[in-house]
Amino acid sequence: MFSFPGRPGPTLEETAEKCHKIGVTRVATYVSTMASFRFGQLKTMPTYDDVMREIEDFEEKAAFFAKEGIDFMFHNHDTEVACTFAGMPILQLMYANTDHLKFELDTGWVTYGGGDPVDYIHRFADRISALHIKDFTDGWVHQQNPRDPGGYKNMMPRFTTPGTGKLNLRGVLKAGVEENIEWAIVEQDFQNILTQKETLTAAYLNMKETGYVE
């Protein structure tokens, strides 16, 4: 669906065909021009026009997949919440200027970007296809791109097991239940202290303890 230099991606039609074969009803992109700038792939900050052209492209893709019975979702990072044009965060611009685009709302990145994930859940509820449950604690770390060891270093949150950091876990899950959102998916970009298995186990138990997940 998306192409990189020397690595042509599948067409929308090929992607839809593969989805139907394996029973997939959701596809997501985590790439945006502003995120590419934030994570060092782009050297020049995108303009308002760049962002709006991208939103138009996302909507075209989402409309195509909607006809195929597939949700095309955008997965946010902090930058789509923290960066604004005309006083409106990019994530809100995406919602306001599309009809078919769905959202895989990453609640941890929303929080890290200075937003309230509970508010976003309620305002975007009709187009949230899934929630990502991610948490972070005090401090930050530099993450080096392994393909560019001498290049740009990302300033990243110090991720931690959901329920042990700054995310309003109970509020997020409560809002998800109130808005009948089916999926709450644990995701942690890299480990803090616990192993991956320990993180998943602890995250599940912390989420179950709220009373809002089974």
C-alpha positions as CSV (number, residue, x, y, z in Angstrom):
1,M,0.0,0.0,0.0
2,F,2.9,2.3,0.8
3,S,6.1,2.4,-1.1
4,F,9.7,3.1,-0.1
5,P,12.6,3.7,-2.4
6,G,13.5,0.4,-4.0
7,R,10.7,-1.4,-2.2
8,P,7.5,-0.9,-4.1
9,G,4.4,-1.8,-2.0
10,P,1.3,-3.6,-2.9
11,T,-1.6,-1.8,-4.6
12,L,-4.8,-1.1,-2.7
13,E,-6.5,-3.8,-4.7
14,E,-3.8,-6.3,-3.8
15,T,-4.0,-5.4,-0.1
16,A,-7.8,-5.7,-0.1
17,E,-7.5,-9.1,-1.8
18,K,-5.1,-10.4,0.8
19,C,-7.3,-9.1,3.6
20,H,-10.3,-11.0,2.2
21,K,-8.2,-14.2,1.9
22,I,-7.1,-14.1,5.6
23,G,-10.2,-12.6,7.1
24,V,-8.7,-9.2,8.1
25,T,-11.2,-6.3,8.5
26,R,-8.8,-3.6,9.7
27,V,-5.7,-2.1,8.2
28,A,-3.7,0.7,9.7
29,T,-1.0,3.2,8.8
30,Y,1.2,4.7,11.4
31,V,3.0,7.0,8.9
32,S,2.3,10.7,8.5
33,T,4.4,13.5,7.2
34,M,4.5,15.1,10.6
35,A,5.5,11.9,12.3
36,S,8.2,11.4,9.7
37,F,9.5,14.8,10.6
38,R,9.3,14.1,14.3
39,F,11.2,10.8,13.9
40,G,13.8,12.1,11.6
41,Q,12.9,10.7,8.2
42,L,12.0,14.1,6.9
43,K,14.4,17.0,7.4
44,T,11.9,19.8,6.7
45,M,8.8,20.4,8.8
46,P,5.6,19.8,6.7
47,T,3.3,22.7,5.9
48,Y,-0.4,23.0,6.5
49,D,-0.9,22.3,2.7
50,D,1.3,19.1,3.1
51,V,-0.8,17.9,5.9
52,M,-4.1,18.6,4.2
53,R,-3.0,16.8,1.0
54,E,-2.1,13.8,3.1
55,I,-5.5,13.9,4.9
56,E,-7.1,13.9,1.5
57,D,-5.0,10.9,0.4
58,F,-5.9,9.0,3.6
59,E,-9.6,9.7,3.0
60,E,-9.4,8.3,-0.6
61,K,-7.8,5.2,0.7
62,A,-10.3,4.9,3.5
63,A,-13.2,5.3,1.1
64,F,-11.8,2.5,-1.1
65,F,-11.4,0.1,1.8
66,A,-14.8,1.0,3.2
67,K,-16.3,-0.4,-0.1
68,E,-14.4,-3.6,0.6
69,G,-15.8,-3.8,4.2
70,I,-12.4,-3.0,5.7
71,D,-11.5,-0.2,8.1
72,F,-8.6,1.9,7.1
73,M,-7.2,3.3,10.3
74,F,-4.7,6.0,11.2
75,H,-2.5,5.2,14.2
76,N,-1.3,8.5,15.9
77,H,1.9,9.4,17.7
78,D,2.4,12.4,20.0
79,T,3.1,14.8,17.1
80,E,-0.4,14.7,15.6
81,V,-1.7,15.9,19.0
82,A,1.1,18.3,19.9
83,C,1.4,20.0,16.5
84,T,-1.4,22.4,15.5
85,F,-2.5,24.5,12.5
86,A,-4.9,27.4,13.1
87,G,-5.2,26.2,16.7
88,M,-6.3,22.7,15.8
89,P,-4.2,19.6,16.5
90,I,-3.5,17.6,13.3
91,L,-5.4,14.6,14.7
92,Q,-8.5,16.8,14.9
93,L,-7.9,18.1,11.4
94,M,-7.9,14.5,10.2
95,Y,-11.3,13.8,11.9
96,A,-12.9,17.0,10.8
97,N,-11.9,16.7,7.1
98,T,-12.7,13.0,6.5
99,D,-15.8,10.8,6.5
100,H,-14.4,7.3,6.0
101,L,-11.0,7.4,7.8
102,K,-11.0,5.4,11.0
103,F,-8.7,5.7,14.0
104,E,-6.5,3.3,16.0
105,L,-6.2,5.8,18.8
106,D,-3.0,5.4,20.7
107,T,-3.9,6.7,24.1
108,G,-0.4,6.8,25.5
109,W,0.9,8.9,22.6
110,V,-2.1,11.2,23.0
111,T,-1.2,11.7,26.7
112,Y,2.5,12.2,25.9
113,G,1.5,14.8,23.3
114,G,-0.4,16.8,25.9
115,G,-4.0,15.6,25.0
116,D,-6.7,13.9,27.0
117,P,-7.3,10.5,25.6
118,V,-10.7,10.2,27.3
119,D,-11.8,13.3,25.5
120,Y,-10.6,12.0,22.2
121,I,-12.3,8.7,22.7
122,H,-15.7,10.4,23.3
123,R,-15.3,12.9,20.4
124,F,-13.9,10.4,17.9
125,A,-16.1,7.4,19.1
126,D,-18.0,7.0,15.9
127,R,-14.7,6.4,14.0
128,I,-12.5,4.6,16.5
129,S,-11.9,1.1,15.3
130,A,-9.5,0.1,18.1
131,L,-7.6,1.6,21.1
132,H,-3.9,1.2,21.8
133,I,-3.1,1.0,25.5
134,K,0.4,2.4,26.1
135,D,1.9,4.0,29.2
136,F,5.0,6.0,30.1
137,T,6.8,7.2,33.2
138,D,9.0,10.1,34.1
139,G,12.0,10.8,31.9
140,W,12.8,10.1,28.3
141,V,15.3,8.2,26.3
142,H,17.2,8.7,23.0
143,Q,16.4,6.0,20.4
144,Q,18.9,5.5,17.6
145,N,17.7,4.4,14.2
146,P,19.7,1.2,13.6
147,R,19.8,1.9,9.9
148,D,21.4,5.3,10.5
149,P,23.7,4.8,13.5
150,G,25.3,8.3,13.1
151,G,22.2,10.2,12.4
152,Y,19.1,11.6,14.1
153,K,18.2,10.3,17.6
154,N,14.5,10.3,18.6
155,M,13.5,11.7,22.0
156,M,11.2,9.0,23.2
157,P,9.1,8.5,26.3
158,R,10.3,6.1,28.9
159,F,7.6,3.5,28.2
160,T,6.3,1.3,31.1
161,T,3.7,-1.3,31.7
162,P,0.2,0.0,31.3
163,G,-1.2,0.9,34.7
164,T,2.2,1.9,36.2
165,G,2.7,5.3,34.5
166,K,1.0,8.5,33.6
167,L,-1.8,7.1,31.4
168,N,-5.3,7.4,32.9
169,L,-5.9,3.7,32.3
170,R,-9.2,3.4,34.2
171,G,-10.6,6.5,32.5
172,V,-9.5,5.3,29.0
173,L,-11.0,1.8,29.5
174,K,-14.2,3.2,31.0
175,A,-14.6,5.6,28.0
176,G,-14.0,2.7,25.6
177,V,-16.7,0.6,27.2
178,E,-19.1,3.6,27.2
179,E,-18.5,4.0,23.5
180,N,-18.7,0.3,22.7
181,I,-15.2,0.1,21.3
182,E,-14.4,-3.6,20.8
183,W,-10.6,-3.7,21.1
184,A,-8.1,-2.4,23.6
185,I,-4.7,-3.5,22.5
186,V,-1.6,-3.4,24.7
187,E,1.5,-2.0,22.9
188,Q,4.8,-0.9,24.3
189,D,7.5,0.3,21.9
190,F,10.3,-1.0,24.1
191,Q,10.7,-2.4,27.5
192,N,11.4,-0.5,30.7
193,I,12.3,-3.1,33.4
194,L,9.9,-6.1,32.8
195,T,10.3,-8.5,30.0
196,Q,7.8,-8.6,27.2
197,K,6.0,-11.6,28.7
198,E,5.9,-9.9,32.2
199,T,4.7,-6.7,30.6
200,L,1.8,-8.4,28.8
201,T,0.8,-10.3,31.9
202,A,1.0,-7.3,34.2
203,A,-0.8,-5.0,31.7
204,Y,-3.6,-7.5,31.4
205,L,-4.0,-7.9,35.1
206,N,-3.9,-4.1,35.6
207,M,-6.5,-3.6,32.9
208,K,-8.7,-6.4,34.3
209,E,-8.4,-4.9,37.8
210,T,-10.3,-1.8,36.6
211,G,-13.3,-3.9,35.9
212,Y,-13.6,-2.8,32.3
213,V,-12.0,-5.7,30.5
214,E,-12.7,-9.4,30.7
